[in-house]
Amino acid sequence: MPEITKTETEEQRTPRTGRGRRNKSIAEAPELAFDGQESQELTEKVVFINRSAKVVKGGRRFNFSALVVVGNKKGNVGVGLGKAGEVADAIRRGGELARNQMVSVSLKDATIPHEVYCTYGGAKVLLRPASPGTGIIAGRTVRAVLEAAGVKDILSKSLGSKNAANVVKATLKALLSLRLREDIYSSRGLEIKKAEAPKAQEAAPAV
C-alpha cells in the first residue's frame, strides 16, 4: 500500500509537458492544412483500384495498384498508376506520379476544338465537341479525365476494351492530339483572316 500511495503522489506532482505524441500531432496540423490548400487547386480522383495476390509459403501476399487522375480544370491533366502493399500508399504514390506527369491540352472555351478518335491497346475513344449546356456525356473512366482537364461540354463514346488503364490513356492521347486553329495557322506561316461584315444595300431612289 505505501508503494501505491507513493506512485500516486509522483503522478500528481509531474506536470504534463508538450513533448508527448498528442501535442506532436497538433503541431503537425498546420502542415496538413497547407496540403489541403494545395489540393484545392488540383483535383485528384481515383479511377480504379486493382488487387493482385501472390501465393507464398505462408499463404497469399496481396498487392494493390491505384489509377489516379489529377488536374487543375484549366487545361492541365496527369495520370499515374501507383503500386504498394496498402491501398492508401498506392493512392498516394499514384497521385505523386500523376502530378509529376501533368501535361497541357488545347481547349476551346468549355469544349474541344474539333472531333478526335484515338486508340491505345484495345481501347478506342471518340470525342466530339458539343454546344454550351450539353455537359459531359461520357462514362465514369473517360469522365474522370475530362473533368480534371476542365472540359464541361463534350460528347464521347468508348468503342473498344473497357480496361480502365487503357481507356484513360486513350482519352489522354486524344486530348493531346487536339490543336487550335491559331496553332495550325502559325505552324504553316499563315494569318487568320477576319470575316468582314456584309455591307448593307443602299435603298433605290424613289421615282
MIDO-600017 format. One record per residue: y, z, x of N, C-alpha, C, O in turn; residue in three letters. Coordinates in steps of 0.2 Angstrom, whole numbers, plus 5000, padded with zeros to 4 digits. Atoms other than C-alpha are relative to their C-alpha. Layout:
BEGIN
  n_v  n_w  n_u ca_v ca_w ca_u  c_v  c_w  c_u  o_v  o_w  o_u residu
    Y    Z    X    Y    Z    X    Y    Z    X    Y    Z    X    ala
...
# end
This chain:
BEGIN
  n_v  n_w  n_u ca_v ca_w ca_u  c_v  c_w  c_u  o_v  o_w  o_u residu
 4994 5000 5004 5000 5000 5000 5006 5000 5004 5011 4996 5003    met
 4994 5000 4996 5013 5004 5014 5001 4993 5002 5007 4991 5003    pro
 4999 5006 4997 5010 4987 5021 5003 4995 4995 5007 4991 4996    glu
 4998 5005 5006 5013 4978 5004 5008 5002 4999 5012 4997 4998    ile
 4993 4998 5001 5030 4988 5002 5004 4997 5006 5010 4995 5005    thr
 4996 5002 4994 5035 4983 5020 5001 4992 4999 5007 4990 5001    lys
 4999 5007 5000 5032 4964 5017 5005 4998 4994 5009 4994 4995    thr
 4995 5001 5006 5042 4965 5000 5007 5001 5003 5011 4998 5001    glu
 4993 4998 4998 5057 4973 5009 5002 4994 5005 5008 4993 5005    thr
 4998 5005 4995 5056 4959 5023 5002 4994 4996 5007 4990 4998    glu
 4998 5006 5004 5056 4945 5009 5007 5001 4997 5011 4996 4996    glu
 4993 4998 5003 5071 4954 5001 5006 4999 5005 5011 4997 5003    gln
 4994 5000 4995 5081 4955 5017 5001 4993 5003 5007 4992 5005    arg
 4999 5007 4997 5078 4937 5024 5003 4996 4995 5001 4994 4990    thr
 4996 5004 5004 5091 4926 5017 4997 4993 5001 4994 4991 5006    pro
 5002 5007 5000 5087 4908 5012 5005 4995 5004 5011 4996 5003    arg
 4995 5005 4996 5094 4895 5025 4999 4993 4997 4994 4992 4993    thr
 5000 5007 5002 5097 4877 5022 4996 4995 5004 4997 4989 5005    gly
 5004 5004 4996 5083 4871 5033 4993 4998 4997 4989 4996 5000    arg
 5007 5001 5003 5069 4870 5020 4999 4993 4998 5004 4989 4998    gly
 5002 5007 5002 5061 4854 5013 5005 4999 4994 5007 4993 4993    arg
 4996 5002 5006 5071 4856 4996 5007 4998 5002 5009 4994 4999    arg
 4993 5002 4998 5088 4856 5005 5000 4993 5004 5005 4990 5003    asn
 5000 5007 4996 5082 4841 5016 5000 4995 4995 5003 4989 4996    lys
 5000 5005 5004 5078 4831 5001 5007 4999 4996 5009 4993 4995    ser
 4993 5000 5002 5096 4835 4994 5004 4997 5004 5009 4993 5002    ile
 4995 5003 4995 5104 4830 5010 4998 4992 5000 5003 4988 5002    ala
 5001 5007 5000 5095 4813 5009 5002 4996 4994 5001 4990 4993    glu
 4998 5003 5007 5101 4810 4991 5005 4994 5001 5005 4989 4998    ala
 4995 5006 5000 5117 4800 4996 4997 4994 5003 5000 4988 5001    pro
 5003 5006 4998 5106 4788 5006 4997 4996 4995 4997 4990 4994    glu
 5003 5003 5005 5096 4784 4991 5005 4997 4995 5004 4992 4992    leu
 4994 5003 5005 5112 4782 4980 5003 4994 5003 5004 4989 5000    ala
 4998 5006 4997 5118 4770 4993 4996 4994 5000 4998 4988 4999    phe
 5005 5005 5001 5102 4760 4992 5001 4997 4993 5000 4991 4992    asp
 4999 5003 5007 5105 4759 4973 5006 4996 4999 5005 4991 4995    gly
 4994 5004 5001 5122 4752 4975 4998 4993 5003 5001 4988 5001    gln
 5001 5007 4998 5115 4738 4986 4995 4996 4996 4995 4990 4995    glu
 5004 5003 5004 5101 4735 4974 5003 4997 4994 5000 4993 4990    ser
 4996 5002 5006 5114 4732 4960 5002 4992 5002 5003 4988 4997    gln
 4998 5007 4998 5119 4716 4970 4994 4995 5000 4995 4989 4998    glu
 5006 5004 5000 5101 4709 4972 4995 5003 4995 4994 5009 4995    leu
 5005 4998 5005 5089 4709 4958 4993 4999 5003 4992 4994 5006    thr
 5007 5001 4997 5071 4712 4963 4995 5001 4994 4995 5005 4990    glu
 5005 5000 5006 5056 4708 4951 4993 4999 5003 4993 4994 5007    lys
 5007 5001 4998 5038 4710 4954 4996 4995 4995 4996 4996 4989    val
 5003 5005 5004 5029 4694 4948 4993 5001 4999 4990 5001 4993    val
 5007 4999 5000 5011 4698 4952 4997 5005 5005 5000 5005 5010    phe
 5003 4995 4996 5000 4712 4959 4993 4998 5000 4990 4998 4995    ile
 5007 5002 4999 4983 4707 4966 4996 5006 5004 4999 5009 5008    asn
 5004 4995 4997 4969 4720 4971 4994 4996 5003 4990 4993 4999    arg
 5006 5003 4997 4956 4715 4983 4996 5006 5003 4998 5011 5005    ser
 5004 4995 4998 4941 4725 4988 4995 4998 5006 4993 4992 5006    ala
 5004 5001 4994 4931 4726 5005 4994 5005 5000 4996 5011 5000    lys
 5006 4996 5000 4913 4733 5005 4999 5003 5007 4998 4998 5012    val
 5001 4997 4993 4911 4745 5020 4994 5005 4999 4991 5006 4994    val
 5006 4995 5000 4898 4758 5025 5001 5006 4995 4996 5008 4991    lys
 4999 4994 5004 4906 4772 5015 5002 4998 4993 5002 5003 4988    gly
 4998 5002 5007 4910 4762 4999 5004 4994 5000 5003 4989 5004    gly
 4996 5005 5001 4923 4750 4994 5007 5002 5002 5010 5007 5001    arg
 4993 4998 4997 4941 4749 5003 5004 4995 4996 5003 4989 4997    arg
 4995 5004 5003 4955 4742 4992 5006 4999 5003 5008 5003 5007    phe
 4993 5003 4997 4970 4732 4997 5004 4997 4995 5001 4993 4990    asn
 4995 5002 5005 4985 4727 4987 5005 4995 5003 5007 4996 5008    phe
 4995 5005 4998 4996 4712 4988 5005 4999 4994 5003 4998 4988    ser
 4994 5001 5005 5013 4710 4978 5004 4994 5001 5007 4993 5007    ala
 4995 5005 4999 5023 4695 4975 5006 5002 4997 5007 5003 4991    leu
 4993 4997 5002 5041 4699 4974 5005 4994 5000 5005 4991 5005    val
 4995 5005 5000 5056 4688 4969 5007 5004 5001 5008 5009 4997    val
 4993 4997 4999 5074 4693 4975 5005 4995 5000 5004 4990 5002    val
 4995 5005 5000 5090 4685 4971 5007 5004 4998 5006 5009 4995    gly
 4993 4998 5002 5109 4688 4968 5003 4997 4994 5008 4999 4992    asn
 4998 5004 5006 5110 4677 4952 5007 4996 5002 5010 4995 4997    lys
 4995 5004 4998 5123 4667 4962 4998 4994 5004 5002 4991 5008    lys
 5002 5006 4996 5113 4653 4969 4995 5002 5006 4993 4998 5010    gly
 5004 4997 4995 5103 4664 4982 4994 5003 4997 4994 5007 4993    asn
 5007 4998 5002 5084 4667 4980 4995 5000 5005 4996 4996 5010    val
 5005 4999 4995 5070 4673 4990 4993 5002 4997 4993 5006 4992    gly
 5007 4998 5002 5051 4675 4988 4996 5003 5006 4996 5001 5012    val
 5004 4997 4995 5040 4687 4998 4993 5003 4997 4993 5005 4991    gly
 5007 4998 5002 5021 4692 4997 4999 5006 5005 4997 5005 5011    leu
 5002 4994 4996 5018 4710 5004 4993 5002 4999 4991 5002 4993    gly
 5007 4998 5000 5001 4717 5008 5000 5007 5003 5003 5008 5008    lys
 5000 4993 4998 4997 4736 5010 4994 5003 4996 4991 5000 4992    ala
 5005 4996 5003 4984 4749 5006 5002 5003 4993 4998 5006 4989    gly
 4998 4997 5006 4995 4756 4992 5005 4995 4996 5008 4990 4999    glu
 4996 5005 5004 5004 4747 4978 5008 5001 5002 5011 4995 5002    val
 4993 4999 4998 5021 4755 4982 5002 4997 5007 5007 4994 5007    ala
 4999 5002 4993 5020 4750 5000 5000 4992 5000 5004 4989 5003    asp
 5000 5007 5001 5015 4732 4995 5006 4997 4997 5009 4992 4999    ala
 4994 5002 5003 5030 4730 4984 5006 5001 5004 5010 4996 5005    ile
 4994 4999 4995 5042 4737 4997 5000 4995 5005 5005 4992 5007    arg
 5000 5005 4995 5036 4725 5010 5001 4993 4997 5004 4989 5001    arg
 4999 5007 5003 5036 4710 4998 5008 5000 4999 5011 4994 5000    gly
 4992 5000 5001 5055 4715 4994 5003 4999 5007 5008 4995 5007    gly
 4997 5001 4993 5059 4716 5013 4999 4992 5002 5004 4989 5004    glu
 5001 5007 4998 5051 4699 5016 5004 4995 4996 5007 4990 4998    leu
 4996 5004 5004 5060 4691 5001 5007 5000 5002 5011 4995 5002    ala
 4993 5000 4998 5077 4697 5007 5001 4997 5006 5006 4994 5007    arg
 4999 5004 4994 5074 4690 5024 4999 4993 5000 5002 4989 5004    asn
 5001 5007 5001 5069 4673 5017 5004 4997 4995 5002 4992 4992    gln
 4996 5002 5005 5083 4671 5005 5003 4993 5002 5005 4992 5008    met
 4997 5006 4999 5089 4653 5003 5005 4998 4994 5005 5002 4989    val
 4995 5002 5006 5104 4645 4993 4997 4993 4997 4995 4989 5000    ser
 5001 5006 5004 5101 4632 4980 5006 4998 4996 5011 5001 4995    val
 4994 5003 5004 5113 4620 4971 4999 5000 4993 4994 4998 4990    ser
 4999 4999 5007 5118 4624 4954 5006 4997 4997 5011 4996 5001    leu
 4995 5003 5004 5129 4616 4941 5002 5004 4994 4999 5004 4989    lys
 4998 4995 5005 5138 4629 4931 4994 5005 4999 4992 5008 5003    asp
 5005 4996 5002 5124 4638 4922 4993 4997 5000 4988 5000 4998    ala
 5006 5003 5000 5111 4625 4924 4999 4996 5006 5002 4998 5011    thr
 5001 5004 4994 5104 4612 4937 5003 4994 4999 5004 4991 4993    ile
 4997 5006 5001 5112 4596 4941 4996 4994 4997 4999 4990 4994    pro
 5004 5006 5002 5098 4584 4937 4992 5003 4999 4991 5008 5001    his
 5007 4998 5002 5079 4584 4932 4996 4999 5007 4998 4995 5011    glu
 5004 5000 4994 5066 4588 4946 4993 5002 4998 4992 5006 4994    val
 5008 4999 5001 5047 4588 4947 4997 5001 5007 4998 4997 5012    tyr
 5003 4998 4993 5038 4597 4962 4993 5003 4999 4992 5005 4994    cys
 5006 4997 5000 5021 4602 4966 4999 5004 5006 5002 5003 5012    thr
 5002 4996 4994 5014 4615 4978 4992 5002 4999 4991 5006 4994    tyr
 5007 4998 5001 4995 4616 4980 4998 4997 4993 4999 4991 4992    gly
 5002 5003 5007 4988 4614 4962 5005 5001 4995 5004 4999 4989    gly
 4995 4998 5005 5004 4620 4953 5005 4994 5000 5007 4991 5005    ala
 4995 5005 5001 5016 4607 4946 5005 5003 4995 5003 5005 4989    lys
 4994 4997 5004 5033 4612 4939 5005 4994 4999 5007 4991 5003    val
 4995 5005 5002 5045 4601 4929 5006 5004 4998 5006 5009 4993    leu
 4994 4997 5002 5063 4607 4927 5005 4995 4998 5006 4989 5001    leu
 4996 5004 5003 5076 4599 4916 5007 5004 4998 5006 5009 4996    arg
 4994 4997 5002 5095 4603 4914 5000 5001 4992 4998 4997 4988    pro
 4999 4999 5007 5100 4610 4897 5007 5001 4998 5011 5003 5002    ala
 4993 4999 5002 5116 4612 4887 5001 5007 4999 4996 5011 4999    ser
 4999 4993 5000 5125 4628 4886 4998 5003 4994 4998 5001 4988    pro
 5003 4996 5005 5117 4641 4875 4993 4999 4999 4990 5002 4994    gly
 5008 5001 5001 5099 4635 4877 4996 5006 5002 4991 5008 4999    thr
 5003 4995 4997 5094 4649 4888 4994 4998 5004 4994 4992 5006    gly
 5005 5002 4995 5079 4649 4900 4993 4999 4996 4990 5004 4993    ile
 5006 5002 5003 5064 4640 4892 4995 5000 5005 4994 4994 5008    ile
 5004 5000 4995 5051 4645 4904 4995 5006 4999 4996 5010 4995    ala
 5005 4995 5000 5035 4655 4907 5002 5006 5004 5008 5006 5007    gly
 4998 4993 4996 5035 4673 4915 5001 4998 5007 5006 5001 5010    arg
 5000 5001 4992 5032 4666 4933 5006 4996 5001 5010 4998 5006    thr
 4994 5005 4998 5045 4652 4933 5006 5004 4998 5011 5003 5001    val
 4994 4996 5002 5057 4663 4923 5003 5005 5005 5009 5006 5006    arg
 4998 4995 4995 5057 4676 4937 5005 4997 5005 5010 5000 5008    ala
 4996 5004 4995 5063 4663 4950 5007 4998 4997 5012 4998 5001    val
 4994 5003 5002 5076 4655 4939 5005 5005 4998 5011 5004 4999    leu
 4995 4994 5002 5084 4672 4933 5003 5002 5007 5009 5004 5007    glu
 4998 4997 4994 5085 4678 4951 5005 4995 5003 5010 4997 5007    ala
 4995 5005 4997 5094 4661 4956 5006 5000 4996 5011 4998 4999    ala
 4994 5000 5004 5106 4663 4942 5001 4994 4995 5006 4993 4992    gly
 5000 5005 5006 5101 4649 4930 5000 5003 4994 4996 5008 4993    val
 5000 4997 5007 5105 4653 4912 4998 4995 4995 4995 4997 4989    lys
 5002 5005 5005 5101 4636 4903 4996 4995 5003 4998 4991 5008    asp
 5005 5005 4996 5086 4626 4908 4994 4999 4995 4992 5004 4992    ile
 5007 5001 5003 5070 4618 4901 4995 4999 5005 4997 4995 5010    leu
 5005 5001 4995 5054 4619 4911 4993 5000 4997 4992 5002 4991    ser
 5007 5001 5002 5036 4616 4910 4995 5000 5006 4996 4997 5011    lys
 5005 5000 4995 5021 4621 4921 4994 4996 4998 4991 4998 4993    ser
 5005 5005 5002 5009 4607 4921 4993 5001 5004 4988 4998 5001    leu
 5006 5000 4996 4996 4612 4934 4996 5007 5000 4996 5010 4994    gly
 5004 4993 5000 4987 4628 4940 5005 5005 4998 5011 5005 4999    ser
 4996 4994 5002 4993 4645 4934 5000 5005 5005 5002 5011 5004    lys
 5000 4996 4994 4991 4653 4951 5007 5002 5001 5011 4998 5002    asn
 4994 4998 5000 5006 4664 4952 5004 4998 5006 5010 4996 5006    ala
 4997 5001 4994 5010 4662 4970 5002 4992 5001 5007 4991 5003    ala
 4998 5007 5000 5009 4643 4969 5005 4998 4995 5009 4993 4997    asn
 4995 5002 5005 5019 4642 4953 5007 5002 5003 5012 4998 5002    val
 4993 4998 4997 5033 4652 4962 5002 4996 5005 5008 4994 5005    val
 4998 5004 4995 5033 4642 4977 5002 4993 4998 5006 4990 5001    lys
 4998 5006 5003 5033 4626 4967 5007 5000 4997 5011 4995 4998    ala
 4993 4999 5003 5048 4632 4957 5005 5001 5006 5011 4997 5005    thr
 4995 4999 4995 5057 4637 4973 5001 4993 5004 5007 4991 5006    leu
 5000 5007 4997 5053 4620 4981 5004 4995 4996 5008 4991 4998    lys
 4996 5005 5005 5060 4611 4965 5008 5002 5001 5012 4998 5001    ala
 4993 4998 5000 5076 4622 4966 5003 4997 5007 5009 4996 5007    leu
 4998 5003 4993 5078 4617 4985 5001 4993 5000 5006 4991 5004    leu
 4999 5007 5000 5077 4599 4981 5006 4997 4996 5007 4991 4996    ser
 4994 5002 5004 5092 4599 4970 5006 4998 5004 5007 5001 5009    leu
 4994 5002 4996 5108 4590 4976 5005 4999 4995 5004 4996 4989    arg
 4994 5002 5004 5125 4589 4969 5003 4993 5001 5001 4990 5006    leu
 4997 5007 4999 5134 4573 4966 5005 5000 5006 5005 4995 5009    arg
 4995 5000 4995 5148 4578 4978 4996 5000 5007 4998 4997 5012    glu
 5003 5000 4994 5135 4581 4992 4997 4993 5001 4997 4991 5007    asp
 5003 5007 4999 5126 4564 4989 5006 4995 5002 5005 4991 5007    ile
 4995 5005 4998 5143 4555 4990 5003 5001 5007 5004 4997 5010    tyr
 4997 4999 4994 5149 4564 5005 4995 4998 5006 4997 4996 5011    ser
 5005 5003 4995 5132 4560 5014 5000 4993 5001 4999 4990 5007    ser
 5000 5007 4999 5135 4542 5011 5007 4997 5002 5008 4991 5002    arg
 4994 5002 4999 5153 4542 5015 5004 4997 4995 5009 4993 4996    gly
 4997 5003 5006 5159 4538 4998 5005 5006 4997 5004 5012 4998    leu
 4996 4995 5004 5173 4546 4987 4999 4999 4993 4997 4994 4990    glu
 5001 5000 5007 5171 4551 4969 5006 4997 4997 5012 5000 4998    ile
 4995 5003 5004 5182 4540 4958 5001 5004 4994 4996 5004 4990    lys
 4999 4997 5006 5190 4549 4944 5001 4995 4995 5005 4990 4996    lys
 4999 5005 5006 5189 4540 4927 5007 5001 4997 5009 5007 4996    ala
 4994 4999 5003 5206 4536 4921 5000 5000 4992 4995 4996 4989    glu
 4999 5000 5007 5211 4539 4903 5002 4994 4997 5006 4991 5000    ala
 4998 5006 5003 5212 4524 4892 5007 5000 4997 5009 5005 4994    pro
 4994 5000 5003 5229 4518 4888 5001 4999 4993 4997 4995 4990    lys
 4999 5001 5007 5235 4519 4870 5003 4993 4999 5008 4991 5002    ala
 4997 5006 5002 5238 4502 4862 5007 5000 4997 5008 5004 4993    gln
 4993 5000 5003 5256 4498 4858 4999 4997 4993 4996 4992 4992    glu
 5000 5003 5007 5259 4495 4840 5004 4994 4999 5009 4992 5003    ala
 4997 5007 5001 5263 4477 4835 5007 5001 4996 5007 5005 4991    ala
 4994 5000 5003 5281 4474 4830 5000 4998 4993 4996 4993 4991    pro
 5000 5001 5007 5284 4474 4811 5004 4993 4999 5009 4992 5002    ala
 4997 5007 5002 5289 4456 4804 5005 5001 4995 5008 4996 4993    val
# end
